[in-house]
Amino acid sequence: MLNGADKSEVQLVPAGDKLEAKGAFKVAKGTKGVVVLNLAGKAAMTARFEVK
C-alpha cells in the first residue's frame, strides 16, 4: 500500500471465498496498491489499483 510517502506491506489471508488484508495500514482516497499472487513460489498474477 502506498499512501503519500507512507509505504506498507500487507499480508492477504483467506477469509471464506475471498482474501482479506491483515495488519496496520492506512487506506484513504488516492491510496495505491499492488497485489502479487504467488503460486509454487513464482508470481502468477499482478494487479494494481487506486482508491477513488
Backbone bond lengths (Angstrom), bond angles and torsions (degrees), N, CA, C in turn:
res aa  C-N    CA-C-N  psi(-1)  N-CA   C-N-CA  omega(-1)  CA-C   N-CA-C  phi
1 M - - - 1.425 - - 1.524 107.38 -
2 L 1.315 115.98 135.48 1.459 122.12 177.87 1.519 107.53 -124.93
3 N 1.325 115.74 113.94 1.456 122.28 -178.41 1.521 107.34 -124.81
4 G 1.338 116.56 95.46 1.460 120.53 -173.78 1.516 108.90 66.22
5 A 1.325 117.62 -123.14 1.462 121.88 178.61 1.531 111.95 -91.77
6 D 1.344 117.37 -6.21 1.465 121.66 -178.91 1.527 110.41 -86.13
7 K 1.330 115.74 125.69 1.460 121.69 178.93 1.518 108.12 -121.09
8 S 1.339 116.62 133.59 1.460 119.81 177.99 1.522 109.50 -143.78
9 E 1.331 114.45 150.39 1.454 120.89 175.93 1.514 107.63 -102.79
10 V 1.330 115.16 138.49 1.456 121.44 -176.85 1.526 108.18 -127.54
11 Q 1.315 116.00 134.50 1.457 121.37 177.92 1.523 108.87 -86.09
12 L 1.339 116.86 133.60 1.459 121.70 173.63 1.524 108.05 -96.92
13 V 1.337 116.37 130.24 1.454 121.23 -179.30 1.525 109.35 -125.05
14 P 1.334 118.25 150.29 1.458 120.98 178.51 1.527 111.10 -60.95
15 A 1.326 115.76 136.36 1.464 123.01 175.55 1.525 106.54 -139.61
16 G 1.315 116.10 87.52 1.463 120.09 -174.84 1.521 109.48 70.80
17 D 1.337 116.11 -122.88 1.470 120.49 -179.13 1.523 112.52 -100.32
18 K 1.341 117.69 19.40 1.466 121.62 179.22 1.520 110.06 -139.63
19 L 1.320 116.61 179.14 1.461 122.37 176.35 1.520 109.01 -108.75
20 E 1.330 116.21 144.16 1.460 121.97 -178.43 1.520 109.57 -128.26
21 A 1.324 116.58 137.65 1.464 121.71 178.75 1.527 109.72 -79.81
22 K 1.326 115.76 135.08 1.465 121.55 178.08 1.517 109.01 -121.31
23 G 1.326 117.31 141.89 1.450 121.16 176.82 1.509 111.69 126.01
24 A 1.321 115.49 -177.69 1.464 121.90 179.93 1.524 109.20 -99.78
25 F 1.317 116.67 117.67 1.451 121.89 179.36 1.520 109.24 -158.64
26 K 1.319 116.72 157.62 1.459 122.47 179.34 1.519 109.14 -102.36
27 V 1.329 115.36 138.01 1.462 120.97 174.15 1.516 106.63 -129.56
28 A 1.313 116.38 118.08 1.454 122.22 178.74 1.519 108.31 -140.70
29 K 1.296 116.95 172.77 1.457 121.17 176.99 1.533 108.81 -54.47
30 G 1.326 116.33 129.52 1.451 120.95 -179.56 1.518 114.71 94.76
31 T 1.348 117.79 -8.88 1.460 120.57 177.40 1.525 108.95 -63.53
32 K 1.328 115.99 135.33 1.462 121.20 179.70 1.516 108.65 -112.06
33 G 1.322 115.24 150.14 1.455 119.57 179.61 1.513 111.62 -143.68
34 V 1.306 114.59 155.37 1.458 122.55 174.72 1.524 106.71 -132.02
35 V 1.318 116.08 128.74 1.458 121.77 177.50 1.521 107.80 -112.99
36 V 1.328 116.43 127.95 1.463 121.85 176.44 1.519 107.48 -120.84
37 L 1.330 116.85 117.60 1.455 121.69 177.42 1.520 108.62 -97.31
38 N 1.325 115.73 127.84 1.460 121.55 179.71 1.522 109.96 -108.51
39 L 1.320 115.83 136.34 1.458 122.83 173.18 1.524 107.31 -127.44
40 A 1.307 115.99 127.89 1.468 121.95 -179.03 1.524 111.59 55.13
41 G 1.344 116.65 36.58 1.461 121.27 176.45 1.514 115.84 79.82
42 K 1.331 117.67 3.68 1.467 120.78 179.71 1.520 110.07 -122.22
43 A 1.339 116.03 146.39 1.463 120.97 178.11 1.525 109.01 -63.75
44 A 1.337 116.56 120.68 1.461 121.48 -178.55 1.526 111.43 -101.85
45 M 1.339 116.85 -29.31 1.460 120.30 -177.02 1.525 109.16 -157.58
46 T 1.310 116.60 143.41 1.459 122.51 175.86 1.520 108.57 -128.59
47 A 1.325 116.57 136.46 1.470 121.99 177.10 1.518 108.24 -133.00
48 R 1.311 116.71 138.70 1.466 122.84 176.36 1.521 108.68 -118.44
49 F 1.340 115.87 145.29 1.463 118.91 179.92 1.525 109.93 -150.23
50 E 1.325 115.33 163.77 1.460 123.30 174.99 1.515 108.26 -136.64
51 V 1.333 117.64 132.97 1.461 122.48 177.85 1.520 108.24 -75.30
52 K 1.313 116.37 126.24 1.477 122.00 -179.58 1.499 110.69 -98.57
